[in-house]
Amino acid sequence: MKQKKFKTVIKASKEEVWSVLWSDVTYPIWTAPFCEGSRAETDWQEGSRILFLGSNNNGMVSRILSKIVNQYMSFEHQGIIENGKEDVTGADAKSVQGAQENYILQEKDGRTELEVVVDITEAYSEYFQKAFPKALQIVKELSEK
């Protein structure tokens, strides 16, 4: 697994960017480049379970490792979901276990730098290299409205 970083600067406060990232209304919009119909099932609280799902009910089972409102959100992946069924013991599930996805927001002069640091398996490297820049562009557009 390799760590990849994606970054954008947004002309909006970190509160506005945070809201776009984790609102039930905007989350499905900016995550569409990963999978149409994306959604997150969670209460967004530190330590809570989170299911990252697509319209096909496939996705990831994770937990919110750390949360500092308007500054930092960290997820740790625990397994996969296929056809609505969780798997934390199979080979595919084990390949993502422990991988993290971290969102860091820093505001400077009325702009917010959003950096995403993710652990990516080689099999998904190309996919995420294409999807993350598109997703962050949508976050930027939604936040700057």
C-alpha positions as CSV (number, residue, x, y, z in Angstrom):
1,M,0.0,0.0,0.0
2,K,1.2,3.5,-0.9
3,Q,0.3,6.8,0.6
4,K,-1.0,9.4,-1.9
5,K,-1.7,13.1,-1.4
6,F,-4.2,15.3,-3.1
7,K,-4.5,19.0,-2.5
8,T,-6.6,22.0,-3.5
9,V,-7.0,25.6,-2.4
10,I,-10.5,26.9,-2.0
11,K,-11.8,30.5,-1.8
12,A,-14.0,29.7,1.2
13,S,-13.7,29.3,5.0
14,K,-12.8,26.0,6.5
15,E,-16.3,25.9,8.0
16,E,-17.8,26.1,4.5
17,V,-15.5,23.4,3.1
18,W,-16.1,21.1,6.1
19,S,-19.9,21.5,5.6
20,V,-19.6,20.5,1.9
21,L,-17.4,17.5,2.7
22,W,-19.6,16.0,5.4
23,S,-23.2,17.2,4.7
24,D,-25.6,14.5,3.7
25,V,-26.7,16.8,0.9
26,T,-23.3,17.5,-0.7
27,Y,-21.4,14.4,0.1
28,P,-23.1,12.4,-2.7
29,I,-22.4,15.2,-5.1
30,W,-18.6,15.5,-4.6
31,T,-18.1,11.7,-4.2
32,A,-19.8,10.9,-7.5
33,P,-16.5,10.6,-9.4
34,F,-15.7,7.6,-7.2
35,C,-19.1,5.9,-7.8
36,E,-22.4,7.3,-8.9
37,G,-24.9,7.2,-6.1
38,S,-22.2,7.3,-3.4
39,R,-23.4,7.8,0.1
40,A,-22.1,7.5,3.7
41,E,-24.1,5.8,6.4
42,T,-22.9,7.1,9.8
43,D,-23.5,9.7,12.6
44,W,-20.2,11.4,11.7
45,Q,-18.9,11.0,15.3
46,E,-15.4,10.1,16.3
47,G,-15.2,6.3,16.9
48,S,-18.3,5.6,14.9
49,R,-18.7,3.1,12.2
50,I,-19.2,4.4,8.7
51,L,-20.3,2.6,5.6
52,F,-19.2,4.1,2.3
53,L,-21.6,2.8,-0.3
54,G,-22.5,3.2,-3.9
55,S,-25.9,2.7,-5.6
56,N,-25.1,-1.0,-6.0
57,N,-24.6,-1.4,-2.2
58,N,-20.9,-2.2,-2.7
59,G,-18.3,-0.2,-0.8
60,M,-16.2,-0.1,2.3
61,V,-16.8,-0.6,6.0
62,S,-14.7,1.8,8.1
63,R,-14.6,3.8,11.3
64,I,-14.0,7.4,12.1
65,L,-10.6,7.3,13.7
66,S,-10.3,11.0,14.5
67,K,-12.4,14.1,14.1
68,I,-11.6,17.7,14.9
69,V,-14.4,19.8,13.6
70,N,-13.5,22.1,10.7
71,Q,-9.9,20.8,10.7
72,Y,-9.4,17.1,10.4
73,M,-11.3,13.9,9.7
74,S,-9.6,10.5,9.6
75,F,-11.1,7.2,8.5
76,E,-9.7,3.7,8.9
77,H,-10.9,1.1,6.6
78,Q,-11.8,-2.3,8.1
79,G,-13.2,-4.3,5.2
80,I,-15.4,-4.3,2.1
81,I,-19.1,-4.5,1.3
82,E,-20.3,-6.5,-1.7
83,N,-24.0,-6.9,-2.6
84,G,-24.8,-5.3,0.8
85,K,-22.8,-7.8,2.8
86,E,-19.9,-6.9,4.9
87,D,-16.6,-8.8,4.7
88,V,-13.8,-8.2,7.1
89,T,-12.1,-11.6,6.8
90,G,-11.6,-12.3,3.1
91,A,-8.5,-11.6,1.0
92,D,-10.0,-8.4,-0.5
93,A,-11.1,-7.1,2.9
94,K,-7.7,-7.8,4.4
95,S,-6.0,-5.9,1.6
96,V,-7.6,-2.7,2.7
97,Q,-7.6,-3.2,6.5
98,G,-5.8,-0.5,8.4
99,A,-5.7,1.8,5.3
100,Q,-6.4,5.4,6.3
101,E,-8.1,8.3,4.5
102,N,-7.3,11.7,6.1
103,Y,-8.8,15.1,5.3
104,I,-6.9,18.1,6.6
105,L,-8.2,21.7,6.4
106,Q,-6.1,24.8,7.0
107,E,-7.4,28.3,6.5
108,K,-5.1,31.1,5.4
109,D,-6.2,34.6,4.3
110,G,-9.8,33.6,3.6
111,R,-8.8,30.5,1.7
112,T,-8.8,26.9,2.8
113,E,-6.2,24.4,1.8
114,L,-7.7,21.0,1.7
115,E,-5.3,18.1,1.7
116,V,-6.3,14.5,1.5
117,V,-3.8,11.8,2.4
118,V,-4.9,8.3,1.5
119,D,-3.4,4.8,1.7
120,I,-4.0,3.1,-1.7
121,T,-3.4,-0.4,-2.8
122,E,-1.6,-0.8,-6.2
123,A,-4.8,-2.2,-7.7
124,Y,-6.7,1.0,-7.1
125,S,-3.9,3.5,-7.6
126,E,-4.8,4.6,-11.1
127,Y,-8.5,4.8,-10.3
128,F,-7.9,7.1,-7.3
129,Q,-5.3,9.2,-9.2
130,K,-8.1,10.0,-11.6
131,A,-11.1,10.2,-9.2
132,F,-9.6,12.3,-6.4
133,P,-8.8,15.4,-8.5
134,K,-12.3,15.4,-10.0
135,A,-13.9,15.0,-6.5
136,L,-11.8,17.9,-5.1
137,Q,-12.7,20.1,-8.0
138,I,-16.4,19.5,-7.1
139,V,-15.7,20.3,-3.4
140,K,-14.0,23.5,-4.5
141,E,-17.0,24.5,-6.8
142,L,-19.6,23.7,-4.1
143,S,-17.7,25.6,-1.4
144,E,-17.1,28.7,-3.5
145,K,-20.8,29.2,-4.4
